[in-house]
Amino acid sequence: MILITGGCGYVGSHAVARLLELNQDIVVLDNLSNSSKSVIKQINKISDKKFKFIHGDLNDRTLLISLFKDNKIDTVLHFAGVKSVSESIKFPTKYYLNNVAGTINLLKVMEQNHVFKLIFSSSATVYDPENQIPWKEEFSTDKLKHPYADSKIMIENILKSICNINKKWKIGMLRYFNPIGAHSSGLIGEFNINKNTNLMPNINKTFLGRQNSLYVYGNDFQTKDGTGVRDYIHIEDLISGHLRARDFIQNKNGIFIWNLGAGKGYSVLEIIEKCSTIYGKKINYKIVDRRPGDLGEYWADIRKSEKELNWKPKRNLDRMISDTYKFIIKSKNNLF
């Protein structure tokens, strides 16, 4: 059985749907702080296979002990955590408590129950901004950045440490870039848009009339149109990478790191213009000052993932946007 932490969130819910489609037995743990139980109803429309949902927090040690006692967990896909860069700067302790302390609790209970297979969702934000583009897995992650990125680096270092001490661990760490898109059914996607600071949720808020326009932070970067360039990957391609990583670690001890991205960048204006075309409505935006620390451009080097996992993204930008549009139209009354 597979435990999926944060299984009602954007990435986690797509992992749940895919694993159910593959007839896998799963249990989902989520505290619903950034998600909703309504996501489960949507997943149930995609698959008839039932799964167990537990409303709870990784910092509830008693709950974790009970969860592992009652279920024969073999592998953990660990998506749970808070993930807003701006919020992490305002409330750093929230990020260390939820992300770092929660993961430590999970690892303790896993070890006590002899469960040593883990896929951890890390982030491209761990890379030092001075690194040459594209960013490779061996590049530096040493510099302090913001509490969100620092919490991911702390967890990565903890995972490296426990692997050095206990050779039974089999861990895949996935540093992914900017997932967008939605399930091909249009039934699940990024439901949490109102307080979300990422580009696509703000495009969708603007499209739906929840805000008059979105802010574009800076148009004077040294890029093709002056706006920031980022690596965007379809959520379904991202999940395929997780499953390839899970298969990879089955018979290999130790820790392994892979980038999951498109391996190329798109500018903010490119994304906005593509959305305007596919959505059939002009997306209004305002150019405002850069935010402190914003980089002009970065994207992933995915050659290691291609070689070791036999993985590469299949869906292009048109597909990312068109699947998002299908989801927004079908689910606009369920967005929060």
Secondary structure, DSSP 8 states (H G I E B T S, - for coil): -EEEETTTSHHHHHHHHHHHHTT--EEEEE--SSS-THHHHHHHHH-----EEEE--TT-HHHHHHHHHHS---EEEE--S---HHHHHH-HHHHIIIIIIHHHHHHHHHHHTT--EEEEEEEGGGS-TTS-SSB-TTS---S---HHHHHHHHHHHHHHHHHHH-TT-EEEEEEE-EEE---TTSS-S----TT--SHHHHHHHHHTTSSS-EEEE-S-SSSSSSS-EE-EEEHHHHHHHHHHHHHHHTT--EEEEEEES-SS-EEHHHHHHHHHHHHTS---EEEE---TT--SB--B--HHHHHHH-------HHHHHHHHHHHHHHHGGG--
